[in-house]
Amino acid sequence: MKEAFQIGPVTVRPPFLSAPMAGFTNGAFRSILRHFGGVGLIATEMISARAFVHRSAAGQSHPDRLWGVAEEPAPLSVQIWDNQPETLAETASRIAREYHPAVIDLNFGCPAPKIARNSASGSALLRDPQKVGDIVAMVASVTEGLPVTAKIRLGLTADTINAVDVAQAVEAAGGKALTVHGRTAAQMYRGQADWEEIGKIRPYLKAIPLIGNGDIRAPETAVARLRDTAVDGVMIGRAALSHPWIFSQAAALLRGEPLPPAPDRREERELIIGHYQLICQRFGPVKGTILMRKYAAEWSRGRDRGKLFRVAASGASTPEEFLEAIDQFFDGDVPSAAEADKQE
């Protein structure tokens, strides 16, 4: 198994990538991923190209989804979405010049109704491989050597799987890598990701890497997919929201090392509080508390007293209430928030 691969001039080492997730993979979460390590390429949230262009024309500041991008260590991938080649090209060109990411990624896979149905973007574009190619070609023509990649699904429905056609269009247009989520758009996130179908795309790509995505919930699974599927890299999404150390564990296994231990309860508590503080520094205590509710819901999955934390955090509207929810979650395993403040 390869321990690295190339996206144009960008070396992805180790071959594990974080998935762009709207509302989650912001600057604070990306800093947590860097803390643990093991991510060969970190992604931003997906950014609306149309909104970016409108903000720029109006002289407004750019969206919070670009928070921290200009200052972050390389490599970093910025994902954008729309259905108009000109709008995507203008956005990609400006982001390349002003934010200096390592990669511009184009979203052709999001199945969310507000994007696929209402905006005819994301996975809706899979019905027209030629347009996908046109978009990739136009964006690649303005990024001055910055590699352009694409993220897709297997197709719109089980009866219209056309990932091979889309993949060939992406490569022919100058795309430097392809990520495939192993479900159709109609499936949304139901059922199981079909890695066999992902692997079938490999023979039709001449030179660019193939990255698989879907249902990677454990480091052992990530390494197994690299070993058993014809992919160059593995992208991990929601599992990282509750276990951001999954990448470092997968990287260790790939190197043939023992599985590193997960953080203990004290370390987990410090991690959540640190994440919360970063969010509040950016958005203020009120909005920051509201934004952290969804992270709490993800963090609580599969954990002891997870439901207790989820319920308490979902009703929190102040820092005091959110920190109290954390204390209830850990239930005396570590010092309370008040005691921790005193110690500081």
N, C-alpha and C positions, 0 to 999 in steps of 0.2 A: 504493500500500500504506500502511495506517495504521502509524504508529510507536508507537501506544499504544491501549489500550482500557480500559474500566471494568469492574470487578467490584463492583457497588454503588458505594460511595463510594471504592473503592480504584482508583487509577490504576496500570495495569501498563505501564510504559515502561522499556525497549523491550518488544515483545510476545513475549518469550521467557521461558519458565518452566522451572524445574528440577523434575524428576520426584521424587516421594517414593520412596525406595528403602530398604527394610528392611535394616539392617546397614551402610548406607553414608552416607546423608545426615544424619549427626550434626553436632554443633556444630563439630567440627574441619573437616569437609569444607565446611560452609556458610561458614566463615570464608575458605576458599580461593576459593570462588565470589565472595565479596564483594571479595576482593583483586583479582581480574581484572575484575570488573564485567560489565555487559551482561545481567544477569538481572533481568527485570522483577518476578518474584515467585519467591522461594526457598521450598522445601518442606522440612518435617521428614521423618523416617522416619514410617511409619504406626504408630499407637499403638492398642493394644487397649483399647477402652473398658471392657470387662469387668474387665481387670486394673487399670485406673486406678481404677474404682469400688471394687474389693476393697481395693486399697492404701489408698485414702482412708478406707474404713470401719475398717480396722485401724490407722489412724494411722501408716502407713508412708510413707516418702519416695516421691515419684513416680518413674517409671522413667527410666533414663538417656536414653531417647529424647526426653525433654524438656530435656535438658542445654542450657543456654544460651538457651533460648527467651525467658525473661522479660527478658533483658538485650539481646537482639539488636535491631539497627535494623529498622525497618519498611521495606517490607512483608514479612511472613512468613506462610506458610500452614501450619497444623497439620492433618495428616490423621489421622482416626480410623476404626476399623472395628469392627463387630459386626453382629448381625442383630436386635437388640431396640431399638425406638425409644426406650423409656424410659432404657435404659442409655446409648445414644448421646447423648441429650438431657442427661442428668446430667453426662456427661463434657464435652460441649461447653460447657455452662454454666460449669462450674468452670474449664476451661481459659481461656475468655473472660475470666473475672473475675481469675484468678490469674496468667495468662501474657500476656494482652493481644496475641494475634496479630492480624494484619489480616484473616485468612480462616480459616474452619473448613471443611475439605474432607472429604467422606464417600467412603469407598472402596467402590465397587460393581464393581470390575474385577479385583481380585487373583485369579489362577487357581491359586495354590499350594494343593496338596491339604489342608494343615493348616488353611487358612482357608476355602477354597471347599467342600471335602468334609467335613472333620472338624467345622468350626464353622458350616457352612451360612451363611457370610458372603461378603464380597467378590463375586466374579462369580456365585456361586450365587444371589444375589438378583435377577439379571437376568431370571430366569424369572417374576418377579412385579412388573411395573411399578407396580402399585398399592401394594405394600408399600414399594417404593423411594420413591414419593411420600409415603407416610405417614411414613417416616423423615425425609425432608427437611423436611416440614411441622413435625413435632414439634421437630426440632433448631432450625429457624429461629425457632420461637416462644420459645426461651429464650436466644437469644444477644444480645438487646438491640441489634439493629441491625447486629451483626457479620455480614457476608455469609457465607452457606453455599453451598458449591459441591459438585459431584459428579464423580467420575471413573468411567467405565464402559468396557466393551468393546463391540464390535459386537453381541455376543450370545453365547449359550452354544456354539452350533455353527454351521457354515455353513448348515444347514437351518433354524435358528431365530434368524436375525438379526432383532433387534427394537429396535435402538438408537433408532429414531424414536419408538417407543412410550415407551421409558424416558426419552428426552429431553423429551418433552412432559409426562410425569409430573413430572419434576424441575422444569421451569419453572412448571407449574401449582401446585406445592406451595411455591413461593417461592424455589427455587434461583436463585442469581445468576450462575452460569456452569456450563458443562458441558465436561469434558475427555473425549475419546474416544480410546482406544487402538485402532488400526486392525487388530486381530486379534480372533478369537473366543477364548473361554476355552479351548476344546478345542485350539486351536493353541498355547497357552502362548506361547513366544517363537519358534516355528518359522515358516518361510515368510516372506512379506513383509507388512508392514502395508499395508492397503488404504485409501489416502487418498481414492480416488474414493468409497468407501462413507462415509467420514467426511464428505465434502462434501455428500452427499445429505441429511444431517440439517439443514443450514442453513435450507432453506425452511420447516421445521416449527418453528423457534424464532422466537418473536415479537419478543423484545427482548434476551435474554441472549446473551453471547458464546459462541462455539464454539471450543474449543482442540483442536488435533490433536496426536497423539502416536504415535511409532513409527518406528523406522529412521532417525532423524536422526543421521547420523554425520559430517556436515561442515557448516560454516557456510553454504556455498552451497546445500545442500539445505534448510536451515531457511528461508532467504530465498525459495527457489523454491516451497516449500509455501505460504508466505504469499501469494505472487504468483499461484499457479496453482490453489489450493484455496480454497473458500469458508470459510476459518477466520479468526478474529480473532487467534489466538495459536498459538504452537508450543511444545510441551513437549519438552524434551530429557532423556533418561535416561542410559543407560550410557556413551554417548560422552563425557559430561562427567567420568566417573571417570578416564579416561586423558588427556583433553584438556579440563581445566576452563576453558580460555580460549576454548572454542568459542562461548560466549555473546558475549564481547566482539568476537570476529571477526564473528559474525553481525550484531551491532548495527552495526558499522562498515559492513558491506556494505549493510545496510538504509539507512544514511544516504548511500550513494553514495560512500563513502570506500574507498581501497585496503585490501586485506586486511592487517591487522596481522601482523607476524611472530610465530611461536610462540616460547616461551622457548628459549634455547640450552641446551646440555647442563649447563653450570654452574648455570643458573637452575633447571632441572628437578631437579637433585640437591638444591639448597637447598630447593626446594619439598617434595620427599619427606621430607627430614629434618625440616623444620618441621612438616609434617603429623604425622609420627611423634612428635615431641616433644609436640605438643598432645594426642595420644591417650594418651601415657604420663602426662602430667600429670593427666589425668582418671581413668585406669583403673589406673595403676601400671605398672611396667616389664614384668612377666610377662604380665598380661592385655593390656596395650597392644601388646606384641609379637605376641601371638596374633591380636589384632584386625587388625593391620596386614598380616597375610599376605594377606587377601583383596584389600586395596587394591593390594598388590604384584602380584597376579595380574592385576588389571585394568590397572594401569599398564604392564605389560610387553607388552600386546597390540600386535602389529604393529611392535615396536621392535627395533632391532639388539640382540643379546644378551638379548632378552626372555626366552627360555626359561631361560637361565642365571640371570637374576634371579629368575624364578618358582620354580625348583627350590631355589635357595639360600634364598630368603625363606620358602618353605613349611616348611623345616626349622628355621628360627630360633626360639629360645625365650628368648633374652636380647638386650638392646640391643647387646651386642658382636657377636653373630652377625648381627643384622639390619643393623647398620651395615657389617659386612664384606660382606654381600650387596649393599648399595648400592655399595660400592667396586668389587666385581667387575663389577657392571652397567656402571658408567661407565669401568672399565678404564683408569684413569690419565688420563682426560680432564680431571679436576679434582683438587685436593688430596684426599688420603685423609681419612677421618673423624678420625684421630689428628692429622694435620697441621692440619685445620680447627680442632680443639679448641685446639691450641697457639696458633694465630693469634688466637683469641678471648681 
